[in-house]
């Protein structure tokens, strides 16, 4: 399928073009500000569908709203109609179409041109009235406040907040692209106003507070809950605007005669991750927990784990190696230790179900 994408150099189009180029199903026909009339006409003649993302939202001259939004859309519709084919069009409009502003008026006028095109040709038209869109590959100080906040906070630059209590509605770029991709696979047969889902709602102050918290993990190692929902999308956006020199950061390394130990990441509700090393013949551990549990994974070397039930003195021993990845769990009420029984350094990954608390360590020394 040949998909003509207007505004091909813009924020949404950058993300869409990458996805459409994955898998070989689509050929993108990109239209930018530099595309001349002859090239535009040629691409329209070849197109099987159009994703109309071009638009003006921050012009130097307000008259550019009309020319960039209304007039360009009208011209595009004329070219599409001239092909004699009912070419489907998806259009990125805005929730501001009902506002009495030059931008809102120009977008509303563009919608009217597309609706007239649909009525005249029978072409399917999908009009997406988008709220604030955020994600990777945007332009700070241009595309969205979230993008600007992420870019500036990632660099320690000041940000401007006019009203922390202002409520904003947001959609994530990957969800926008997924919906456009879905529409291209099966365009509706009629005119419609489909919506992007999910739509997130938050105050400006809440967004800024959350974005700032992402940077704190490098100091306290405690991650935000970045696996789902708005926080997941915000985190992906934040790290996408990190400068390259911030792609890495160091964590404290603690060493003694036995080897080294380092914490990697802590979570607010699911424990922490760390690793340690042990020289040949070295034993670590020699304690038990009342509630804390752990998972050990030897990634290099040969290990012997010993367990003892502190009530019954029942014992258990298991050997694992980096050659055959095996998780060994510690059990509350069982004393345990781990010994490097190989000839080389042993490296072990460790997950504990809670963050270590020096005031309540739940770690009691006990011989095996």
C-alpha positions in Angstrom: 0.0 0.0 0.0 1.3 3.4 -1.0 0.6 5.9 1.8 1.0 9.6 1.2 2.0 11.3 4.4 1.9 15.1 4.6 3.9 16.9 7.2 6.4 14.0 6.8 9.1 15.9 8.7 7.0 16.5 11.7 6.7 14.9 15.1 3.8 12.5 14.5 5.0 11.7 11.0 8.5 10.8 12.1 7.1 8.1 14.4 4.5 6.9 11.9 7.0 6.6 9.0 9.3 4.4 11.1 6.4 2.0 11.9 5.1 2.0 8.4 8.5 1.1 7.1 8.7 -1.9 9.4 7.6 -5.2 7.7 7.4 -4.1 4.1 3.6 -3.8 3.8 3.6 0.0 3.2 5.5 2.4 1.0 5.6 5.9 2.3 5.2 8.9 0.0 6.5 11.7 2.1 5.3 15.3 1.6 7.2 18.1 3.3 7.4 21.9 3.0 10.1 21.4 0.4 7.9 19.2 -1.9 7.1 21.1 -5.1 3.8 21.0 -6.9 4.8 18.5 -9.5 6.1 16.1 -7.0 3.0 16.5 -4.9 0.7 15.8 -7.8 2.8 12.7 -8.8 2.5 11.3 -5.2 -1.2 11.9 -5.0 -1.7 10.1 -8.3 0.1 7.0 -6.9 -1.4 7.1 -3.4 -3.7 4.3 -2.1 -4.3 6.3 1.2 -3.4 9.6 2.7 -2.4 10.4 6.3 -2.7 14.2 6.4 -0.5 15.4 9.3 0.7 18.7 7.8 -0.3 21.8 9.6 0.7 25.1 11.2 0.4 25.7 14.9 3.1 28.2 15.9 3.5 30.6 13.0 5.3 34.0 13.0 2.4 35.5 11.2 -1.2 34.4 12.2 -2.2 34.5 8.5 -0.2 31.3 8.1 -2.8 29.4 10.0 -5.2 29.8 7.1 -2.7 29.1 4.4 -1.0 26.2 6.1 -4.2 24.5 7.5 -7.3 25.5 5.5 -5.8 26.3 2.1 -3.3 23.4 1.9 -6.0 20.9 2.9 -8.4 22.4 0.3 -5.7 22.0 -2.4 -4.9 18.5 -1.3 -8.6 17.6 -1.6 -8.7 19.0 -5.1 -5.8 16.9 -6.2 -7.3 13.8 -4.6 -10.7 14.4 -6.3 -9.0 14.9 -9.7 -7.7 11.3 -9.6 -11.2 10.0 -10.0 -10.6 7.6 -7.1 -12.1 7.6 -3.6 -8.8 7.7 -1.8 -9.1 7.3 2.0 -7.8 10.2 4.2 -6.9 10.3 7.9 -6.5 13.8 9.2 -4.9 15.0 12.4 -7.1 17.7 13.7 -7.3 19.2 17.2 -9.6 19.4 20.2 -9.3 23.2 19.7 -11.5 23.2 16.6 -14.4 24.8 18.6 -12.3 27.6 19.9 -12.6 31.0 18.4 -8.9 31.3 17.6 -7.1 31.6 14.3 -5.7 28.1 14.9 -9.0 26.5 15.9 -10.8 28.2 13.0 -8.2 27.1 10.5 -8.4 23.5 11.6 -12.2 23.5 11.6 -12.1 24.9 8.0 -9.7 22.1 7.0 -12.2 19.6 8.5 -14.9 21.1 6.4 -12.9 20.8 3.2 -12.3 17.1 3.9 -15.9 16.5 4.7 -16.8 18.1 1.3 -14.3 15.9 -0.4 -15.8 12.8 1.2 -19.3 13.8 0.2 -18.3 14.5 -3.4 -16.2 11.3 -3.9 -17.5 8.8 -1.4 -14.0 8.5 0.0 -13.6 7.4 3.6 -12.3 10.2 5.8 -11.2 9.8 9.5 -10.8 13.0 11.5 -8.8 12.7 14.7 -9.3 15.6 17.0 -6.1 15.1 19.0 -5.4 16.5 22.5 -1.8 17.1 23.5 0.5 14.5 21.9 3.8 13.5 23.5 6.6 11.1 22.9 10.0 10.7 21.3 11.3 12.7 18.3 9.4 15.9 19.0 10.6 19.4 19.1 11.0 21.0 22.5 9.4 24.5 22.9 7.2 23.6 19.9 5.3 20.3 19.8 4.1 19.9 23.4 4.6 21.1 26.9 5.5 17.5 28.0 8.2 17.3 25.4 9.6 20.6 26.5 9.5 19.6 30.2 11.3 16.3 29.4 14.0 17.9 27.3 14.7 20.7 29.7 14.5 18.7 32.9 16.8 16.0 31.4 19.4 18.8 30.9 18.9 20.7 34.1 17.4 23.6 32.3 14.7 25.9 33.7 11.0 25.3 32.8 8.1 27.7 32.8 4.9 26.7 34.6 2.1 29.3 34.3 -0.6 27.3 36.2 0.4 24.1 38.0 -3.3 23.2 38.6 -4.2 23.4 34.9 -5.6 20.1 33.7 -4.4 18.7 30.4 -5.6 15.8 28.3 -2.8 13.7 26.7 -2.3 10.9 24.2 1.0 9.1 23.7 2.6 9.0 20.3 2.8 5.2 20.1 -1.0 5.0 20.7 -1.5 7.6 18.0 0.6 5.7 15.5 -1.0 2.4 16.4 -4.4 3.8 15.7 -3.3 5.3 12.3 -1.7 1.9 11.5 -5.0 0.2 12.4 -7.0 2.6 10.2 -4.7 2.0 7.3 -5.2 -1.7 7.6 -9.0 -1.3 7.4 -10.2 2.2 6.6 -13.9 2.7 7.5 -16.2 3.1 4.6 -17.7 6.3 5.8 -16.7 9.6 7.4 -15.9 9.3 11.1 -14.3 11.0 14.1 -12.4 8.1 15.7 -10.6 8.7 19.0 -7.2 7.7 20.2 -7.1 5.6 23.4 -6.2 5.8 26.1 -6.5 9.5 26.9 -4.6 10.5 30.0 -5.6 13.4 32.3 -3.2 15.2 34.7 -2.4 18.6 36.0 0.7 20.4 34.7 2.1 20.3 38.2 1.6 16.5 38.4 3.4 16.0 35.1 6.4 18.1 36.1 6.7 16.4 39.5 6.6 12.9 37.8 9.2 13.9 35.2 11.5 15.3 37.8 11.2 12.1 39.8 12.6 10.1 36.9 16.0 11.8 37.3 16.1 11.1 41.0 16.6 7.4 40.4 20.2 8.0 39.5 20.7 9.3 43.1 18.5 7.0 45.2 18.2 4.1 42.8 14.5 3.9 43.4 12.6 3.6 40.2 9.1 5.0 39.5 6.4 2.5 38.5 7.3 2.8 34.8 5.6 -0.4 33.6 2.1 0.7 32.7 -0.1 3.6 31.8 0.8 7.3 31.8 4.0 6.8 33.9 5.3 4.3 31.4 4.7 6.7 28.5 6.2 9.7 30.3 9.3 7.7 31.3 9.9 6.6 27.7 9.5 10.2 26.6 11.8 11.5 29.3 14.7 9.1 28.6 14.3 9.8 24.8 15.4 13.4 25.4 18.4 12.6 27.5 21.7 14.0 26.0 24.0 11.2 24.9 26.4 11.8 27.7 23.6 10.9 30.1 23.0 7.5 28.6 25.0 6.0 31.4 25.5 6.6 35.1 27.5 5.0 37.9 26.3 3.2 41.0 28.2 2.8 44.2 30.5 -0.3 44.4 31.4 -1.8 47.8 34.3 -4.1 48.0 36.2 -6.1 50.6 38.4 -9.2 50.7 35.5 -11.4 49.6 34.6 -9.5 46.4 32.4 -6.6 45.5 28.7 -5.8 45.9 26.6 -3.2 44.1 22.9 -2.3 44.1 21.5 -1.7 40.6 17.8 -0.7 41.0 15.2 -0.4 43.7 11.4 -0.4 43.4 8.8 1.1 45.6 6.8 -2.1 46.1 8.7 -5.0 44.6 12.2 -5.0 46.1 15.6 -4.3 44.6 18.2 -5.8 42.3 21.9 -6.1 42.9 24.9 -8.2 42.2 28.0 -9.4 44.0 31.2 -11.3 43.3 33.1 -13.9 45.3 36.7 -15.1 45.0 37.4 -18.9 44.9 36.7 -20.5 48.3 34.8 -17.4 49.6 31.5 -17.9 51.4 28.9 -15.1 51.6 25.7 -15.0 53.7 25.4 -17.0 56.9 22.1 -15.5 58.1 18.3 -16.0 58.0 15.3 -13.8 57.4 11.9 -13.8 59.1 10.0 -12.3 56.1 12.4 -11.2 53.4 12.9 -13.5 50.4 15.5 -13.5 47.7 16.3 -14.9 44.3 19.9 -15.7 43.4 21.2 -16.3 39.8 24.8 -17.4 39.3 25.8 -15.9 35.9 29.5 -16.8 36.2 31.3 -19.5 38.2 30.3 -22.5 40.3 28.3 -22.1 43.5 27.2 -24.2 46.5 24.1 -23.0 48.4 23.6 -24.4 51.9 20.3 -24.2 53.8 19.4 -25.0 57.4 16.0 -24.9 59.0 16.7 -22.9 62.2 14.0 -24.8 64.2 14.5 -28.4 63.0 18.2 -28.2 61.8 17.1 -29.9 58.6 19.7 -29.1 55.9 19.7 -28.9 52.2 22.5 -28.2 49.6 22.3 -27.3 46.0 25.0 -26.5 43.4 24.5 -24.2 40.4 26.7 -22.7 37.7 26.6 -19.9 35.2 26.6 -22.5 32.5 23.1 -23.6 33.4 21.1 -20.6 34.7 19.2 -21.6 37.8 17.3 -19.5 40.3 17.8 -20.4 43.9 15.4 -18.9 46.4 15.9 -18.2 50.1 13.1 -19.2 52.4 12.1 -17.4 55.6 13.3 -19.3 58.7 16.1 -21.1 56.8 19.6 -19.9 57.3 21.6 -19.9 54.1 25.0 -19.1 52.6 26.7 -19.3 49.2 30.2 -20.5 48.5 32.3 -20.1 45.4 33.5 -23.7 44.8 35.0 -23.0 41.4 38.5 -21.8 40.4 37.4 -18.4 39.0 35.6 -15.4 40.3 31.9 -16.0 40.8 29.3 -13.4 39.8 25.8 -13.6 41.2 22.6 -11.5 40.5 20.4 -11.0 43.4 16.7 -9.9 43.8 15.3 -9.2 47.2 11.5 -8.6 47.6 12.1 -5.4 49.7 14.5 -2.5 49.8 17.1 -3.0 52.4 16.3 -1.0 55.6 19.2 -0.5 57.9 16.8 0.2 60.8 14.9 -3.0 60.2 17.2 -5.2 58.1 15.4 -8.5 58.8 18.8 -10.2 58.5 20.0 -12.3 61.5 23.4 -13.9 61.6 23.4 -17.7 62.0 25.9 -20.5 61.4 25.3 -23.4 59.1 
